[in-house]
Amino acid sequence: MTRTISGHSATPLTELGRVQAENLGNTLLGISPSIDCVYSSDLARASETAEIICRIIGINKIHYDARLREGNAGIFTGRRVIDLTVEEKKIFDNIIIDLDSRIPQGESANEQYQRTRDAFLEIIENQPEESTVLIVGHGGTLFHILYGVLELIPYKMDDWFGNCQLQIITRTSDDDPWKLTMFNNKTLKT
C-alpha cells in the first residue's frame, strides 16, 4: 500500500474506513462504563468516524476541536511519500529528527505536540473525575497524547496506531497517574 500524506486535507472516509468505524462503535457498545462525551478532530475523516461511532453508541453531541487534527503537512499534503523528490524526502524525514523543523507551509512536530497537549489537558480538566471520554483523532494526535503528554507508549511499539483501533487510558482519580490498558485493540498487562 502506498502511503499518502493526508495532513489537514479534507479526505473523506473510504468504504473500508466506514466499516472500521462501525466495528469500533459495536466494540464500544460492549465496553463498560459507557462513554460520557466525545471529542473529535474536525477533519472529515475523523469527524465522520466519530459520527458513525456516536450513532451506534447513542451519543448525540460531538465536540469538534481543530487542535486534535493530524500534523499540518504543508506543501506535502495529498502527496504520496514515494513521489517525493530526494530533497523533499530529506525534509519529510527530518521532521521526526529535528522536532522544530517544519515542512514548508506546515507545522513542526513540537507545534503539533503543543496544540494536541493543550486540547487534551483542556478536555480532561473540563470533565468530572469519573467521566469516560472518547477522543477521535489521527495517528499523530494519538502519538502526541500517549507519548508526549502521558509518556505511555509501550516500550516496544511494533505497530503505529491502526485505523479505528482502540487505545484505552485510565486513572482512578485526578491525582493518580494514567495507565495505558489497551493499545491497538490489545489489552496490556498493567
Z-matrix of the N, CA and C atoms (Angstrom, degrees):
N
C 1 1.444
C 2 1.524 1 108.83
N 3 1.298 2 116.47 1 134.89
C 4 1.454 3 122.53 2 -179.84
C 5 1.524 4 108.98 3 -90.21
N 6 1.319 5 116.03 4 127.62
C 7 1.455 6 121.08 5 -177.40
C 8 1.527 7 111.03 6 -82.87
N 9 1.328 8 115.52 7 127.24
C 10 1.456 9 121.76 8 173.70
C 11 1.512 10 108.37 9 -101.74
N 12 1.305 11 116.10 10 139.56
C 13 1.464 12 121.94 11 179.86
C 14 1.529 13 107.02 12 -84.59
N 15 1.315 14 116.49 13 103.66
C 16 1.465 15 120.41 14 -173.78
C 17 1.518 16 112.81 15 -81.50
N 18 1.324 17 117.63 16 -41.73
C 19 1.457 18 120.19 17 -179.81
C 20 1.509 19 112.31 18 51.37
N 21 1.327 20 117.13 19 -130.48
C 22 1.460 21 122.62 20 -178.93
C 23 1.522 22 113.31 21 -92.76
N 24 1.331 23 118.02 22 16.03
C 25 1.462 24 119.94 23 -178.60
C 26 1.523 25 110.94 24 -64.92
N 27 1.310 26 115.44 25 154.99
C 28 1.465 27 122.09 26 -179.48
C 29 1.526 28 110.48 27 -88.34
N 30 1.303 29 117.21 28 41.59
C 31 1.455 30 122.98 29 -177.86
C 32 1.526 31 110.33 30 -64.84
N 33 1.334 32 117.55 31 123.81
C 34 1.469 33 119.14 32 177.89
C 35 1.531 34 110.37 33 -78.47
N 36 1.310 35 115.02 34 167.38
C 37 1.458 36 119.86 35 174.69
C 38 1.519 37 109.92 36 -68.05
N 39 1.298 38 115.96 37 147.48
C 40 1.460 39 121.40 38 171.30
C 41 1.532 40 107.43 39 -83.09
N 42 1.289 41 116.44 40 173.40
C 43 1.470 42 119.57 41 176.05
C 44 1.529 43 109.62 42 -61.60
N 45 1.336 44 117.33 43 -39.84
C 46 1.465 45 120.74 44 176.17
C 47 1.532 46 110.24 45 -60.12
N 48 1.321 47 117.03 46 -42.94
C 49 1.460 48 120.72 47 178.56
C 50 1.517 49 112.33 48 -60.40
N 51 1.322 50 116.71 49 -38.91
C 52 1.473 51 120.54 50 178.15
C 53 1.532 52 110.74 51 -64.97
N 54 1.329 53 116.29 52 -41.83
C 55 1.469 54 120.43 53 177.95
C 56 1.532 55 109.58 54 -63.58
N 57 1.346 56 116.83 55 -42.86
C 58 1.466 57 120.20 56 178.70
C 59 1.526 58 111.05 57 -62.42
N 60 1.330 59 117.85 58 -40.38
C 61 1.463 60 121.35 59 178.77
C 62 1.525 61 110.20 60 -65.03
N 63 1.325 62 117.69 61 -41.38
C 64 1.464 63 121.02 62 176.89
C 65 1.520 64 110.84 63 -62.41
N 66 1.324 65 116.67 64 -43.17
C 67 1.469 66 120.54 65 178.26
C 68 1.522 67 111.13 66 -61.00
N 69 1.334 68 116.26 67 -42.87
C 70 1.461 69 119.21 68 179.23
C 71 1.525 70 110.55 69 -65.91
N 72 1.325 71 117.92 70 -41.30
C 73 1.462 72 120.83 71 176.46
C 74 1.517 73 111.48 72 -57.88
N 75 1.326 74 116.87 73 -43.83
C 76 1.466 75 120.77 74 178.46
C 77 1.524 76 111.63 75 -66.54
N 78 1.338 77 116.97 76 -36.88
C 79 1.466 78 120.31 77 175.64
C 80 1.523 79 110.46 78 -62.29
N 81 1.331 80 116.04 79 -43.73
C 82 1.465 81 119.91 80 -179.12
C 83 1.520 82 112.34 81 -64.59
N 84 1.322 83 118.33 82 -28.16
C 85 1.470 84 121.08 83 176.41
C 86 1.526 85 111.47 84 -59.18
N 87 1.327 86 116.16 85 -32.89
C 88 1.458 87 120.39 86 -177.56
C 89 1.513 88 115.03 87 -88.95
N 90 1.320 89 116.95 88 -1.25
C 91 1.464 90 120.62 89 -177.75
C 92 1.517 91 109.37 90 -98.60
N 93 1.312 92 115.66 91 137.13
C 94 1.464 93 120.35 92 177.14
C 95 1.512 94 107.94 93 -112.84
N 96 1.297 95 122.06 94 142.84
C 97 1.456 96 127.52 95 4.24
C 98 1.522 97 111.29 96 -82.14
N 99 1.300 98 115.05 97 171.72
C 100 1.452 99 119.63 98 179.57
C 101 1.530 100 110.02 99 -70.44
N 102 1.303 101 115.79 100 160.61
C 103 1.464 102 122.14 101 -178.36
C 104 1.525 103 109.06 102 -83.86
N 105 1.328 104 115.68 103 131.23
C 106 1.462 105 121.37 104 -177.86
C 107 1.523 106 113.07 105 -88.89
N 108 1.327 107 117.61 106 -34.56
C 109 1.463 108 120.20 107 179.46
C 110 1.524 109 109.79 108 -155.96
N 111 1.336 110 114.18 109 158.92
C 112 1.459 111 121.15 110 -176.71
C 113 1.521 112 109.01 111 -128.04
N 114 1.326 113 115.51 112 132.76
C 115 1.459 114 123.53 113 173.51
C 116 1.515 115 106.84 114 -119.74
N 117 1.320 116 116.23 115 142.85
C 118 1.458 117 120.46 116 -177.95
C 119 1.515 118 110.89 117 -144.09
N 120 1.315 119 114.85 118 150.09
C 121 1.455 120 121.18 119 165.09
C 122 1.522 121 107.10 120 -57.00
N 123 1.313 122 116.15 121 148.76
C 124 1.464 123 119.59 122 178.60
C 125 1.525 124 112.93 123 -85.81
N 126 1.325 125 118.45 124 -2.91
C 127 1.466 126 120.38 125 177.98
C 128 1.524 127 109.69 126 -68.93
N 129 1.318 128 116.69 127 145.17
C 130 1.468 129 122.82 128 -171.27
C 131 1.527 130 113.37 129 -52.72
N 132 1.324 131 118.24 130 -45.15
C 133 1.458 132 119.32 131 -175.47
C 134 1.524 133 112.03 132 -65.78
N 135 1.328 134 118.17 133 -33.87
C 136 1.464 135 120.94 134 177.67
C 137 1.522 136 110.93 135 -80.75
N 138 1.326 137 116.82 136 -43.59
C 139 1.469 138 118.85 137 -177.53
C 140 1.529 139 111.25 138 -63.98
N 141 1.323 140 117.50 139 -38.76
C 142 1.463 141 119.57 140 177.16
C 143 1.523 142 110.89 141 -66.21
N 144 1.324 143 116.88 142 -38.44
C 145 1.468 144 121.10 143 175.21
C 146 1.525 145 110.03 144 -58.88
N 147 1.331 146 116.32 145 -48.64
C 148 1.466 147 120.86 146 179.70
C 149 1.523 148 111.01 147 -60.46
N 150 1.330 149 117.35 148 -41.24
C 151 1.469 150 121.08 149 -178.90
C 152 1.528 151 111.47 150 -64.57
N 153 1.318 152 117.41 151 -40.66
C 154 1.469 153 121.18 152 178.32
C 155 1.526 154 109.45 153 -65.03
N 156 1.326 155 117.08 154 -47.46
C 157 1.462 156 120.96 155 -179.97
C 158 1.529 157 110.43 156 -60.07
N 159 1.324 158 116.37 157 -46.66
C 160 1.471 159 120.43 158 -177.50
C 161 1.515 160 112.33 159 -64.62
N 162 1.322 161 117.09 160 -35.80
C 163 1.463 162 119.90 161 176.33
C 164 1.529 163 109.94 162 -60.31
N 165 1.319 164 116.59 163 -40.71
C 166 1.466 165 121.53 164 -177.62
C 167 1.530 166 111.45 165 -73.05
N 168 1.328 167 117.52 166 -41.88
C 169 1.478 168 119.51 167 -175.94
C 170 1.526 169 113.00 168 -90.45
N 171 1.335 170 117.00 169 -0.94
C 172 1.450 171 120.20 170 173.73
C 173 1.517 172 115.96 171 80.21
N 174 1.315 173 117.36 172 33.60
C 175 1.469 174 121.05 173 175.92
C 176 1.524 175 107.76 174 -107.29
N 177 1.329 176 115.59 175 131.21
C 178 1.460 177 120.71 176 -174.97
C 179 1.522 178 114.17 177 -96.51
N 180 1.315 179 118.30 178 -17.83
C 181 1.464 180 120.27 179 -175.02
C 182 1.528 181 110.40 180 -119.93
N 183 1.316 182 114.75 181 129.88
C 184 1.469 183 122.04 182 175.05
C 185 1.518 184 106.57 183 -119.98
N 186 1.327 185 116.11 184 133.85
C 187 1.461 186 121.81 185 175.68
C 188 1.532 187 107.29 186 -95.61
N 189 1.333 188 116.65 187 114.04
C 190 1.463 189 120.95 188 -179.63
C 191 1.525 190 108.78 189 -92.48
N 192 1.324 191 115.65 190 135.72
C 193 1.462 192 120.49 191 -176.46
C 194 1.529 193 108.45 192 -139.96
N 195 1.324 194 116.85 193 116.31
C 196 1.471 195 121.68 194 -179.50
C 197 1.525 196 111.94 195 -63.03
N 198 1.327 197 117.38 196 -20.93
C 199 1.472 198 119.45 197 178.98
C 200 1.523 199 112.34 198 -70.04
N 201 1.332 200 117.99 199 -13.79
C 202 1.467 201 121.80 200 177.84
C 203 1.530 202 112.27 201 -91.25
N 204 1.326 203 116.65 202 9.12
C 205 1.467 204 121.17 203 178.53
C 206 1.527 205 111.66 204 -66.71
N 207 1.330 206 113.88 205 160.21
C 208 1.458 207 121.38 206 169.56
C 209 1.524 208 107.86 207 -63.76
N 210 1.318 209 117.18 208 167.61
C 211 1.458 210 120.90 209 177.02
C 212 1.517 211 111.38 210 -61.10
N 213 1.318 212 115.62 211 145.81
C 214 1.460 213 121.15 212 178.25
C 215 1.526 214 108.11 213 -78.23
N 216 1.320 215 116.71 214 111.71
C 217 1.463 216 122.50 215 -176.19
C 218 1.521 217 112.92 216 -88.16
N 219 1.335 218 117.31 217 7.68
C 220 1.462 219 121.22 218 174.31
C 221 1.511 220 113.71 219 49.81
N 222 1.344 221 116.01 220 -128.61
C 223 1.468 222 121.13 221 -175.14
C 224 1.531 223 113.48 222 -68.36
N 225 1.339 224 117.88 223 -10.78
C 226 1.463 225 120.32 224 178.86
C 227 1.532 226 112.37 225 -91.19
N 228 1.317 227 117.88 226 -5.41
C 229 1.463 228 121.39 227 -177.93
C 230 1.525 229 110.80 228 -57.34
N 231 1.326 230 115.50 229 128.82
C 232 1.459 231 121.99 230 178.21
C 233 1.508 232 114.61 231 84.54
N 234 1.331 233 117.06 232 -2.78
C 235 1.470 234 119.84 233 -179.02
C 236 1.517 235 110.34 234 -93.70
N 237 1.322 236 115.47 235 153.99
C 238 1.459 237 120.29 236 175.48
C 239 1.524 238 108.79 237 -86.12
N 240 1.305 239 116.69 238 140.70
C 241 1.462 240 121.69 239 -178.78
C 242 1.526 241 110.38 240 -57.56
N 243 1.321 242 117.66 241 -40.48
C 244 1.474 243 119.78 242 -177.48
C 245 1.520 244 112.87 243 -68.17
N 246 1.333 245 117.14 244 -16.08
C 247 1.464 246 121.00 245 179.95
C 248 1.527 247 113.42 246 -90.88
N 249 1.329 248 117.74 247 -5.21
C 250 1.467 249 119.91 248 179.02
C 251 1.522 250 109.53 249 -69.11
N 252 1.314 251 116.58 250 144.14
C 253 1.462 252 120.29 251 174.61
C 254 1.522 253 108.57 252 -69.95
N 255 1.309 254 117.28 253 168.64
C 256 1.464 255 121.43 254 178.51
C 257 1.529 256 110.23 255 -57.60
N 258 1.321 257 116.82 256 -44.02
C 259 1.471 258 120.99 257 179.65
C 260 1.527 259 111.21 258 -65.58
N 261 1.317 260 116.49 259 -42.88
C 262 1.469 261 120.04 260 178.57
C 263 1.533 262 111.11 261 -64.02
N 264 1.329 263 116.16 262 -39.00
C 265 1.475 264 120.64 263 178.81
C 266 1.527 265 110.06 264 -62.73
N 267 1.318 266 117.70 265 -37.63
C 268 1.468 267 120.69 266 177.13
C 269 1.526 268 110.37 267 -62.58
N 270 1.327 269 116.85 268 -43.37
C 271 1.473 270 121.07 269 177.67
C 272 1.521 271 109.67 270 -62.48
N 273 1.326 272 116.57 271 -46.45
C 274 1.463 273 122.26 272 -179.12
C 275 1.527 274 111.04 273 -60.55
N 276 1.326 275 117.32 274 -46.52
C 277 1.466 276 121.57 275 -179.84
C 278 1.523 277 112.16 276 -68.37
N 279 1.322 278 117.11 277 -31.35
C 280 1.460 279 121.12 278 -176.28
C 281 1.528 280 112.72 279 -67.96
N 282 1.329 281 118.60 280 -24.72
C 283 1.465 282 119.60 281 -177.90
C 284 1.528 283 111.92 282 -66.40
N 285 1.318 284 116.87 283 -18.64
C 286 1.467 285 120.63 284 176.67
C 287 1.525 286 110.50 285 -85.49
N 288 1.313 287 117.18 286 -27.84
C 289 1.470 288 122.24 287 -178.56
C 290 1.517 289 111.01 288 -87.50
N 291 1.315 290 116.67 289 -49.71
C 292 1.467 291 122.75 290 178.87
C 293 1.524 292 107.41 291 -104.19
N 294 1.316 293 116.60 292 99.07
C 295 1.457 294 122.00 293 -171.37
C 296 1.522 295 114.07 294 -68.68
N 297 1.347 296 116.83 295 -8.28
C 298 1.463 297 120.20 296 175.99
C 299 1.531 298 112.21 297 -101.29
N 300 1.340 299 116.95 298 -4.82
C 301 1.471 300 119.22 299 177.69
C 302 1.523 301 108.05 300 -78.44
N 303 1.319 302 115.60 301 158.21
C 304 1.462 303 118.36 302 -179.74
C 305 1.519 304 110.29 303 -143.22
N 306 1.301 305 113.07 304 154.67
C 307 1.457 306 120.76 305 171.57
C 308 1.524 307 105.93 306 -72.90
N 309 1.352 308 118.56 307 139.26
C 310 1.463 309 118.87 308 177.79
C 311 1.538 310 111.68 309 -49.89
N 312 1.320 311 115.73 310 132.88
C 313 1.463 312 125.48 311 -177.83
C 314 1.525 313 113.16 312 67.00
N 315 1.326 314 116.69 313 12.19
C 316 1.459 315 121.19 314 179.25
C 317 1.511 316 111.47 315 -113.23
N 318 1.319 317 115.47 316 -154.09
C 319 1.456 318 120.29 317 179.15
C 320 1.520 319 109.61 318 -132.04
N 321 1.318 320 116.06 319 161.57
C 322 1.460 321 120.88 320 178.36
C 323 1.526 322 109.56 321 -85.07
N 324 1.326 323 115.89 322 165.01
C 325 1.464 324 120.93 323 175.96
C 326 1.522 325 110.14 324 -61.00
N 327 1.326 326 117.15 325 -38.36
C 328 1.465 327 119.97 326 178.88
C 329 1.527 328 111.90 327 -66.23
N 330 1.319 329 117.42 328 -35.85
C 331 1.469 330 120.00 329 177.19
C 332 1.533 331 110.61 330 -67.22
N 333 1.330 332 116.26 331 -42.10
C 334 1.464 333 119.14 332 177.02
C 335 1.525 334 109.89 333 -64.09
N 336 1.324 335 116.71 334 -43.31
C 337 1.466 336 120.27 335 178.71
C 338 1.525 337 110.81 336 -57.22
N 339 1.315 338 118.00 337 -45.82
C 340 1.465 339 121.36 338 -176.24
C 341 1.524 340 111.65 339 -63.88
N 342 1.334 341 117.47 340 -44.80
C 343 1.475 342 118.53 341 -179.23
C 344 1.520 343 111.20 342 -69.55
N 345 1.348 344 117.06 343 -37.48
C 346 1.463 345 120.62 344 177.75
C 347 1.521 346 110.43 345 -65.76
N 348 1.322 347 116.27 346 -43.59
C 349 1.465 348 121.79 347 178.48
C 350 1.525 349 110.13 348 -59.40
N 351 1.329 350 116.37 349 -48.27
C 352 1.464 351 120.29 350 -179.69
C 353 1.524 352 111.06 351 -58.82
N 354 1.325 353 117.13 352 -43.62
C 355 1.468 354 120.95 353 179.73
C 356 1.519 355 110.89 354 -63.32
N 357 1.328 356 116.43 355 -48.42
C 358 1.466 357 120.55 356 -177.61
C 359 1.531 358 111.08 357 -60.88
N 360 1.315 359 116.91 358 -48.20
C 361 1.466 360 119.84 359 -178.28
C 362 1.526 361 111.14 360 -63.82
N 363 1.317 362 117.47 361 -38.11
C 364 1.466 363 120.61 362 177.52
C 365 1.528 364 111.08 363 -65.79
N 366 1.326 365 116.66 364 -41.94
C 367 1.466 366 120.36 365 177.90
C 368 1.521 367 110.10 366 -59.23
N 369 1.321 368 116.50 367 -48.88
C 370 1.464 369 121.02 368 -177.22
C 371 1.524 370 111.06 369 -65.44
N 372 1.320 371 117.29 370 -42.62
C 373 1.469 372 121.01 371 -178.84
C 374 1.519 373 112.33 372 -65.33
N 375 1.331 374 118.26 373 -26.82
C 376 1.465 375 121.59 374 -176.76
C 377 1.526 376 113.56 375 -92.85
N 378 1.324 377 117.82 376 7.33
C 379 1.459 378 121.07 377 179.58
C 380 1.529 379 109.98 378 -114.35
N 381 1.335 380 116.42 379 145.37
C 382 1.471 381 118.24 380 174.27
C 383 1.529 382 110.35 381 -59.20
N 384 1.309 383 115.73 382 151.41
C 385 1.464 384 121.78 383 -174.69
C 386 1.526 385 113.04 384 -53.37
N 387 1.315 386 118.25 385 -36.91
C 388 1.470 387 121.46 386 -175.05
C 389 1.529 388 113.63 387 -88.82
N 390 1.317 389 118.03 388 8.53
C 391 1.471 390 121.91 389 -176.78
C 392 1.521 391 113.07 390 -72.32
N 393 1.315 392 114.26 391 151.69
C 394 1.456 393 121.97 392 169.88
C 395 1.524 394 106.57 393 -112.90
N 396 1.324 395 115.71 394 120.75
C 397 1.458 396 122.79 395 -174.34
C 398 1.526 397 108.89 396 -116.29
N 399 1.323 398 116.39 397 134.36
C 400 1.460 399 121.68 398 173.67
C 401 1.518 400 107.73 399 -104.71
N 402 1.331 401 117.07 400 127.18
C 403 1.459 402 122.14 401 175.43
C 404 1.524 403 107.54 402 -114.75
N 405 1.326 404 115.93 403 123.58
C 406 1.461 405 121.80 404 178.25
C 407 1.523 406 106.87 405 -107.15
N 408 1.309 407 115.36 406 116.46
C 409 1.461 408 119.55 407 -177.15
C 410 1.509 409 111.55 408 -139.32
N 411 1.298 410 115.40 409 -138.92
C 412 1.465 411 123.71 410 -175.31
C 413 1.526 412 107.89 411 -134.77
N 414 1.329 413 116.60 412 171.32
C 415 1.460 414 119.89 413 179.78
C 416 1.515 415 113.17 414 -54.96
N 417 1.322 416 116.64 415 -45.46
C 418 1.463 417 119.80 416 179.31
C 419 1.518 418 112.12 417 -65.82
N 420 1.325 419 116.64 418 -37.93
C 421 1.455 420 121.50 419 177.84
C 422 1.523 421 109.98 420 -60.49
N 423 1.327 422 115.64 421 -50.33
C 424 1.461 423 120.34 422 -178.76
C 425 1.519 424 111.36 423 -63.68
N 426 1.319 425 116.64 424 -41.48
C 427 1.462 426 119.77 425 178.53
C 428 1.527 427 110.36 426 -58.30
N 429 1.323 428 116.80 427 -47.49
C 430 1.461 429 119.08 428 -176.96
C 431 1.524 430 112.17 429 -67.30
N 432 1.326 431 118.44 430 -31.85
C 433 1.461 432 120.14 431 176.15
C 434 1.527 433 110.06 432 -72.02
N 435 1.324 434 116.84 433 -52.77
C 436 1.467 435 119.60 434 -174.28
C 437 1.517 436 113.53 435 -71.78
N 438 1.302 437 117.25 436 -42.97
C 439 1.464 438 119.54 437 -177.10
C 440 1.525 439 112.06 438 -90.59
N 441 1.310 440 116.45 439 -51.11
C 442 1.451 441 119.79 440 -174.74
C 443 1.510 442 114.11 441 -69.86
N 444 1.335 443 117.07 442 -48.34
C 445 1.457 444 120.91 443 -176.10
C 446 1.520 445 111.57 444 -84.38
N 447 1.330 446 116.67 445 -47.94
C 448 1.461 447 120.19 446 -171.49
C 449 1.528 448 114.70 447 -103.42
N 450 1.344 449 117.55 448 -10.24
C 451 1.466 450 122.88 449 -179.16
C 452 1.529 451 111.62 450 52.99
N 453 1.341 452 115.45 451 48.61
C 454 1.457 453 120.82 452 -173.53
C 455 1.528 454 115.94 453 -116.32
N 456 1.310 455 119.19 454 9.14
C 457 1.464 456 119.00 455 177.96
C 458 1.526 457 108.18 456 -66.34
N 459 1.349 458 116.45 457 133.98
C 460 1.464 459 118.02 458 177.89
C 461 1.524 460 110.75 459 -54.84
N 462 1.323 461 116.68 460 147.72
C 463 1.465 462 121.50 461 -176.45
C 464 1.517 463 111.64 462 -52.93
N 465 1.316 464 117.01 463 -45.37
C 466 1.462 465 120.61 464 -179.53
C 467 1.522 466 108.40 465 -113.66
N 468 1.305 467 116.14 466 91.52
C 469 1.464 468 120.90 467 -179.12
C 470 1.525 469 108.42 468 -90.96
N 471 1.325 470 115.91 469 105.63
C 472 1.462 471 120.90 470 -178.02
C 473 1.523 472 112.17 471 -76.81
N 474 1.304 473 116.55 472 -31.16
C 475 1.456 474 120.75 473 -175.53
C 476 1.512 475 110.36 474 -124.09
N 477 1.312 476 116.51 475 150.68
C 478 1.452 477 121.62 476 168.13
C 479 1.524 478 105.20 477 -75.03
N 480 1.298 479 117.47 478 174.45
C 481 1.450 480 121.22 479 -179.20
C 482 1.518 481 109.44 480 -64.50
N 483 1.324 482 116.42 481 125.27
C 484 1.448 483 120.43 482 177.73
C 485 1.521 484 110.76 483 -77.70
N 486 1.320 485 116.86 484 154.09
C 487 1.461 486 120.73 485 177.33
C 488 1.522 487 110.18 486 -63.10
N 489 1.324 488 115.74 487 130.87
C 490 1.473 489 123.00 488 179.20
C 491 1.526 490 112.40 489 54.86
N 492 1.298 491 116.03 490 37.47
C 493 1.455 492 121.45 491 174.23
C 494 1.521 493 107.99 492 -99.76
N 495 1.301 494 115.99 493 144.83
C 496 1.451 495 121.36 494 -174.95
C 497 1.525 496 111.21 495 -90.50
N 498 1.330 497 114.49 496 129.01
C 499 1.463 498 122.23 497 172.10
C 500 1.532 499 104.61 498 -116.84
N 501 1.306 500 118.02 499 126.91
C 502 1.461 501 120.19 500 -179.58
C 503 1.520 502 109.09 501 -120.27
N 504 1.341 503 114.46 502 127.76
C 505 1.460 504 120.84 503 172.29
C 506 1.521 505 107.20 504 -118.83
N 507 1.315 506 116.06 505 142.85
C 508 1.462 507 120.56 506 -178.51
C 509 1.523 508 110.20 507 -138.08
N 510 1.323 509 113.60 508 159.02
C 511 1.462 510 121.85 509 168.10
C 512 1.518 511 106.27 510 -155.50
N 513 1.322 512 116.25 511 152.41
C 514 1.460 513 119.05 512 -176.53
C 515 1.515 514 112.52 513 -86.54
N 516 1.325 515 118.24 514 -24.53
C 517 1.465 516 121.40 515 175.86
C 518 1.521 517 108.90 516 -153.12
N 519 1.328 518 115.27 517 168.49
C 520 1.461 519 119.91 518 -179.78
C 521 1.524 520 112.66 519 -59.92
N 522 1.315 521 116.97 520 -23.98
C 523 1.465 522 121.22 521 -177.81
C 524 1.525 523 113.40 522 -88.08
N 525 1.322 524 117.34 523 -10.76
C 526 1.461 525 121.25 524 -177.63
C 527 1.526 526 110.92 525 -89.50
N 528 1.330 527 116.85 526 154.72
C 529 1.468 528 119.22 527 177.21
C 530 1.528 529 110.55 528 -74.11
N 531 1.319 530 114.85 529 153.72
C 532 1.455 531 120.68 530 175.50
C 533 1.524 532 109.27 531 -73.99
N 534 1.344 533 115.98 532 148.65
C 535 1.464 534 122.29 533 175.28
C 536 1.521 535 107.87 534 -128.16
N 537 1.321 536 115.52 535 135.27
C 538 1.458 537 121.33 536 174.32
C 539 1.522 538 106.68 537 -86.42
N 540 1.335 539 117.09 538 113.60
C 541 1.461 540 120.51 539 -176.39
C 542 1.530 541 112.96 540 -106.54
N 543 1.326 542 116.33 541 -16.51
C 544 1.468 543 120.17 542 175.81
C 545 1.522 544 108.50 543 -144.07
N 546 1.335 545 115.82 544 135.21
C 547 1.461 546 121.53 545 178.22
C 548 1.525 547 107.69 546 -134.06
N 549 1.342 548 116.09 547 123.18
C 550 1.486 549 121.50 548 -177.73
C 551 1.538 550 111.85 549 49.69
N 552 1.333 551 115.16 550 48.90
C 553 1.464 552 123.72 551 178.25
C 554 1.522 553 114.15 552 67.68
N 555 1.311 554 118.52 553 9.86
C 556 1.467 555 121.14 554 179.38
C 557 1.527 556 108.90 555 -110.38
N 558 1.336 557 115.55 556 124.96
C 559 1.450 558 121.36 557 178.13
C 560 1.519 559 108.74 558 -67.31
N 561 1.320 560 116.07 559 133.74
C 562 1.461 561 121.67 560 179.90
C 563 1.520 562 109.57 561 -103.44
N 564 1.313 563 115.72 562 148.07
C 565 1.461 564 120.75 563 174.69
C 566 1.521 565 107.72 564 -76.98
N 567 1.321 566 116.39 565 132.89
C 568 1.470 567 119.91 566 179.88
C 569 1.508 568 111.51 567 -110.45
